[in-house]
């Protein structure tokens, strides 16, 4: 009775593909780290920049916003932060889907 093991050619090809994905994942990580993704509130007076890995980079608040008080400033800052986070998350997801395209890896498929 023979076992259904893949042949060496299939194993070699799978190993090469895994190495390629690992290399591309490292390149993607470096690319995301170097990105600056800007988020802003609706009137553009509060802005937040995050990397593609969602690390904070900097914040900019228009002085006219500060003169409107704590509550208005906090709301505008929160909107800008949420905007930057949403853009960063979407960018990361899209780049990961490109990298894993067609592999149906757990957590990366459209159906999950």
C-alpha positions in Angstrom: 0.0 0.0 0.0 1.5 3.4 -1.0 1.0 6.7 0.7 -0.1 9.7 -1.2 3.0 11.8 -0.6 3.8 14.7 -3.1 6.8 14.1 -5.3 10.1 16.0 -4.7 9.4 18.5 -7.5 6.1 19.5 -5.8 7.9 19.9 -2.5 10.7 21.9 -4.0 8.2 24.2 -5.8 6.2 24.7 -2.6 9.4 25.5 -0.6 10.4 28.1 -3.3 7.0 29.7 -3.2 7.1 29.9 0.6 10.6 31.5 0.5 9.3 34.0 -2.1 6.3 34.9 0.0 8.5 35.4 3.1 10.8 37.7 1.1 7.8 39.7 -0.2 6.3 39.9 3.3 9.5 41.4 4.6 9.6 44.0 1.8 5.9 44.8 2.5 6.7 45.3 6.2 9.4 47.7 5.3 7.2 49.5 2.8 4.4 49.9 5.3 6.8 51.2 8.0 8.0 53.9 5.7 4.6 55.2 4.6 3.0 58.3 6.0 -0.8 58.1 5.8 -2.6 61.3 6.6 -6.0 61.5 8.2 -7.9 64.7 8.8 -11.2 65.9 10.4 -13.9 67.2 8.1 -12.6 70.8 7.9 -9.0 69.8 7.7 -8.0 71.7 10.9 -6.8 68.6 12.7 -4.5 66.1 11.0 -2.8 62.9 12.1 -0.2 60.9 10.3 0.3 57.2 10.8 2.7 54.7 9.2 1.2 51.8 7.1 1.8 49.8 10.3 -0.4 52.2 12.2 2.4 53.8 14.3 1.8 57.4 15.1 4.2 59.8 13.2 2.9 63.3 13.9 -0.1 65.6 14.6 -1.0 69.0 13.3 -3.8 71.2 14.9 -4.7 74.5 13.4 -4.5 77.3 16.1 -8.1 78.5 15.2 -9.3 75.1 16.4 -7.7 75.4 19.7 -9.5 78.7 20.3 -12.8 76.9 20.0 -12.3 75.0 23.2 -11.4 71.6 24.6 -14.5 69.7 23.4 -14.4 70.9 19.8 -10.6 70.3 19.6 -10.9 66.8 21.0 -13.7 65.9 18.6 -11.7 67.2 15.6 -8.6 65.3 16.8 -10.6 62.1 17.2 -12.0 62.4 13.7 -8.5 62.9 12.3 -7.2 59.9 14.2 -10.1 57.7 13.1 -9.6 58.8 9.5 -5.8 58.0 9.6 -6.5 54.6 11.2 -9.1 53.7 8.7 -6.8 54.6 5.8 -3.9 52.8 7.3 -6.0 49.6 8.0 -7.3 49.6 4.4 -3.9 50.1 2.9 -2.4 47.3 5.0 -5.3 44.9 4.1 -5.0 45.7 0.4 -1.3 45.2 0.3 -1.6 41.9 2.2 -4.3 40.7 -0.2 -1.9 41.4 -3.1 0.9 39.5 -1.4 -1.3 36.5 -0.6 -3.4 36.7 -3.8 -5.0 33.4 -4.6 -3.5 31.4 -1.7 -6.7 31.3 0.4 -4.7 31.6 3.6 -6.7 31.7 6.8 -7.7 35.2 7.8 -6.9 36.7 4.3 -9.7 35.3 2.2 -12.7 37.3 1.1 -15.2 34.8 2.7 -13.8 35.1 6.2 
